[in-house]
Amino acid sequence: MLLSIFGKCEPKGNAVNDQLRALTVQRKRAHSRLAGVRAPVYAAFLDMERAAYADGALPKRHKELIAVGISVVLDCRSCMQWHIEQAAAAGADAAQVLEAVEVGIEMGGGPATVSARFALEVMDDVFGPQWAEDVKRRIGAQGAMPAADGGAGAA
């Protein structure tokens, strides 16, 4: 369990919030510029994105959770931020996002644990710093949780 590797995720103060806000500003600025010049490849990408995340056999929430795990493996901070926010907006809770992050760790191995640290900071921003304790209680109610001793995978 990710919580056993990293312990409780504490807010890092204004630096992380500033970084998240900067990512949002950069993403919106780039979107406006590319949309403004009517870049055909970017327009096609947006169409593909709408089609890919539309409800279908998998609901949007599940697709966003898949994208969270992929973002961790790719170590794409802007992607992690966007897809965690979109997953939450589509109804995912912190426990579901955490499991998606963990799938990314499993698929990406040790380097993905470094990416996951950023995902936890985004989760603090999206769900509030209490999310880790809420998830810990939920997991405890479902059964035993691995020891929080840092484990072999703590990088």
C-alpha positions in Angstrom: 0.0 0.0 0.0 1.3 3.4 -0.9 0.6 4.8 2.5 2.9 2.2 4.0 5.7 3.3 1.7 5.3 7.1 2.1 3.4 7.4 5.4 1.0 10.2 5.8 1.3 12.8 3.1 1.8 16.2 4.7 1.1 19.5 2.9 4.4 21.1 1.9 3.1 24.6 2.2 2.9 27.3 -0.5 5.7 25.9 -2.7 3.6 22.9 -3.8 0.4 25.0 -4.2 2.4 27.5 -6.2 3.8 24.7 -8.4 0.3 23.3 -9.0 -1.1 26.7 -9.8 1.8 27.3 -12.2 1.1 24.0 -14.0 -2.5 25.0 -14.4 -1.6 28.5 -15.7 1.0 27.0 -18.2 -1.5 24.4 -19.4 -4.3 26.9 -19.9 -1.9 29.4 -21.6 -0.6 26.7 -24.0 -4.2 25.5 -24.7 -5.3 29.1 -25.5 -2.4 29.7 -27.8 -2.7 26.4 -29.7 -6.5 26.8 -30.0 -6.1 30.4 -31.0 -3.9 29.7 -34.0 -6.3 26.9 -34.9 -3.5 24.3 -35.0 -5.0 21.4 -36.8 -3.1 18.6 -35.0 -4.0 20.2 -31.6 -7.7 20.4 -32.7 -7.6 16.7 -33.7 -5.9 15.9 -30.3 -8.8 17.6 -28.5 -11.4 15.7 -30.5 -9.5 12.4 -29.7 -9.4 13.4 -26.0 -13.1 14.1 -25.9 -13.8 10.7 -27.6 -11.4 8.8 -25.4 -12.8 10.1 -22.1 -16.5 10.1 -23.0 -18.6 7.6 -21.1 -18.8 4.3 -22.9 -18.2 0.7 -21.8 -16.0 2.4 -19.2 -17.3 5.5 -17.4 -15.3 8.6 -17.6 -14.2 8.2 -13.9 -12.6 4.8 -14.7 -10.8 6.2 -17.8 -9.4 9.1 -15.7 -8.2 6.7 -13.1 -6.4 4.7 -15.8 -4.8 7.9 -17.0 -3.7 8.7 -13.4 -1.7 5.4 -13.3 -0.3 6.0 -16.8 0.7 9.6 -15.7 2.7 8.2 -12.7 4.6 5.7 -15.0 5.3 8.5 -17.5 6.3 10.9 -14.7 4.2 13.6 -16.3 3.4 16.1 -13.5 0.9 18.1 -15.5 -0.8 14.9 -16.6 -1.0 13.7 -12.9 -2.5 17.0 -11.8 -5.0 17.1 -14.7 -6.2 13.5 -14.5 -6.4 13.5 -10.6 -8.5 16.6 -10.9 -10.6 15.2 -13.7 -11.0 11.8 -11.8 -12.2 13.7 -8.7 -14.6 15.8 -10.8 -16.0 12.6 -12.4 -16.7 11.2 -8.9 -13.5 9.3 -7.9 -12.6 9.5 -4.3 -9.2 9.7 -2.7 -9.0 5.9 -2.1 -9.7 5.2 -5.8 -7.1 7.7 -7.0 -4.6 6.2 -4.5 -5.2 2.8 -6.0 -4.7 4.2 -9.5 -1.4 5.7 -8.3 -0.4 2.3 -6.9 -1.1 0.6 -10.2 1.2 3.1 -11.8 3.9 2.2 -9.2 3.5 -1.5 -9.9 3.7 -1.0 -13.6 6.6 1.5 -13.4 8.7 -0.1 -10.7 11.0 1.9 -8.4 11.2 5.1 -10.6 7.4 5.4 -10.4 7.5 5.7 -6.6 9.3 9.0 -7.2 6.5 10.2 -9.5 3.9 9.0 -7.0 5.3 11.4 -4.4 4.1 14.3 -6.6 0.7 12.5 -7.1 0.3 12.5 -3.3 0.9 16.3 -3.2 -1.8 16.8 -5.9 -4.1 14.6 -3.9 -3.5 16.9 -0.9 -4.6 19.8 -3.1 -7.6 18.1 -4.6 -8.9 16.2 -1.6 -7.4 18.1 1.3 -4.7 17.0 3.6 -7.0 14.7 5.6 -7.5 12.3 2.7 -4.7 10.0 3.8 -6.2 9.5 7.3 -9.7 8.9 5.6 -8.2 6.3 3.3 -6.3 4.7 6.1 -9.5 4.3 8.1 -11.3 2.9 5.1 -8.6 0.4 4.4 -8.5 -0.6 8.0 -12.2 -1.3 7.9 -11.7 -3.6 4.9 -8.9 -5.7 6.4 -5.3 -5.8 7.4 -2.9 -3.2 6.0 0.8 -3.8 5.4 3.1 -2.3 8.0 4.1 1.3 7.6 7.8 0.5 8.0 9.0 2.0 4.8 9.2 -1.4 3.1 11.8 -2.6 0.6 10.6 -0.3 -2.1 11.0 3.0 -0.4 13.4 5.0 -2.6 
